[in-house]
Amino acid sequence: MFEFLAFYLFAFLTIAMFYITVTTSHSLYALTALAAGMIFISAFYFMLNADFMGVVQLIVYAGAVMALYSFGMMFFDTTRELHEKKTSSVVVFTLAIMATLITVAMIAAPVIGGNIEAYNPIIEGVGNSQQIGLVLFTKYLVPFEVAAVMLLVAMIAGIVMAGKKMDDSYSELSEEEIDAKEAEVVA
Amino acid sequence: MMEITLTHYLVLSTVLFMIGLIGVMRRKNLLMLFFATEILLNSVNIALVAISHFYGDFTGQMFAFFIIAIAASEVAVGLGLLVLWFKRFNTIDLDNMTQMKG
């Protein structure tokens, strides 16, 4: 009963928040609604006994990603309304619904058709975080390391591209200035 | 009826994916496009974790975990590019990005 109520409450809230994100013409509303939707999604993870994923969702999405977006928005003019050319919404809705249904059918067909066997079965009575650690550091160790390197690369890329204090940042120069600098180096 | 099954979660994930796709197609502001992409990633995460729970398999949660890592780096690089573009052209509207004539 409790799970039933919680599922429908959070499903309604999440859909409403994401709908606001997609339709509003004010970017600050979109950002806040998206952050709220992320927090509501973590409720589903807790309901599904995936505690670690719920906490990661809260920390990474509602914390880090949203903070990044709000810092990024300081660079843009967020107070004015967004003026967007409106495309035909009937076409967009039809296309979105069709594409989603095809994707879901493509992914769900083998799940329904074949009988699935658990590859990494969940052991009863062992904590979720404990088991995540067991699986992550045995079977998924290499992807984990690669993900760590990827995050490092992304961090450096973000600093190089958006950093202000680097006066010789190639990314901020025009093509002519870059050519002049290169000629200087060669000479 | 009162039991929440895998189908409930998959339908929810489908609806969220639909909202994300509508956002990707309808929006012209690049920042809003990024938000729509986040919605897409999150809806897939819900489906993965739900399947992982109902089939008793841990792989779904691992994949969702890596998707979150990829989403975080996508935001870092994407926002850097976006800030650069805004500094140079003073707009992040998608319609102004049609310089490449193909």
Interface residues (C-beta under 8 A of the other chain):
Chain A: M1 E3 F4 F7 A11 T14 I15 F18 Y19 T21 V22 S27 A30 L31 L34 G37 M38 I41 F44 Y45 M47 L48 N49 A50 F52 M53 V56 Q57 V60 Y61 A64 V65 L68 Y69 G72 M73 F75 F76 L82 E84 K85 K86 T87 S89 V92 F93 L95 A96 I97 A99 T100 L101 T103 V104 A108 V111 I116 A118 Y119 N120 P121 I122 Q131 I132 V135 L136 K139 Y140 P143 A147 M150 L151 V153 A154 M155 A157 G158 I159 V160 M161 A162 S171 E172
Chain B: M2 E3 I4 H8 Y9 L10 L12 T14 V15 L16 F17 M18 I19 G20 L21 I22 G23 M25 R26 R27 K28 N29 L31 M32 F34 F35 A36 E38 I39 N42 N45 I46 V49 A50 I51 S52 H53 Y55 G56 D57 F58 T59 Q61 M62 A64 F65 F66 I68 A69 I70 A71 A72 S73 E74 V75 A76 V77 L79 G80 L81 L82 V83 L84 F86 K87 R88 I92 D93 D95
